[in-house]
Amino acid sequence: MLDQTTIVLLLYVILAGTYLLVVPLALYFYLKNRWYVASSFERAFMYFLVFFFFPGMFALAPFLNFRPKRREIEA
């Protein structure tokens, strides 16, 4: 079976992956959907979450693009 060291190492990898990848990715999509309709308390909570998960947000930032789509203006 698995010895104790392997279990602890696996637990650290799972927790680090959750902290650096899973939660920040979910937070990005949450912010994208709620940014313009959030109340002041919710916005303060969003700022806290961005600060708390900053390393993961910073790691994922180069790969995500949430800029608005280009408008088509008919002339």
N, C-alpha and C positions, 0 to 999 in steps of 0.2 A: 504494500500500500504506500501511501505518501507519508513521509516523515514530517515532523513538526516544522523543520526549517523550510521545507517546500511549501507547506500550507501557509506559513507566515509570509513568505515571499509572494505567493500567489495572491494573498489577501492585499498586500501592498500594491501589487500591479493592478488589481481590480479597483482599489480605492483611488489610485493615481489616475487611472484611465477615466474613472467617473468624474473626478475633480477637474481634469484637464481637457476632456473631450465631450463627454456625454452631457453634463449639466450646462457648460457654456454653449453648446450647439442648441440645446432646448431653449436657453435664455435668449439667444439671438433671434429665434423665431417668435418667442413670446414678445420681445421688444418690438419686432417688426409689426406684429399684429396690434399691439396695444399702445404704441407710442403717442399717437395723436388723440386718443380718447381716454387716457388714464386720468384718474383724479390726482390731487396733490399728494395724498398719502401713498397711493400706488406708485406715483412717480418717484417719491423718496425711497420707497422699497426697491424700485428698479435701480436707482443709483447705488443703493447698498449692495444689491446682487452683483452689479457690474464691478464694484470695488472688491467684493469678496472673491469673485471668480476671475479676477483680472488676468492671472497667468494663462488660463485657458482661453479667455477672450482674445488676448494678445496673440496666442499661438494660432487661433483659427481665423483671425482677421484677414490675412492675405488671400485666403481661399474663398471668402464669401463676398458677394457683391449685391447689396440691397439698394443700389441707386434706382431712382424712378426710371421707367422706360421713356424713351424719347417720344415726344408728342408729334403727331402728324398734323400739320396745319394745311388745310386745303386753301389754295389761293384762287 
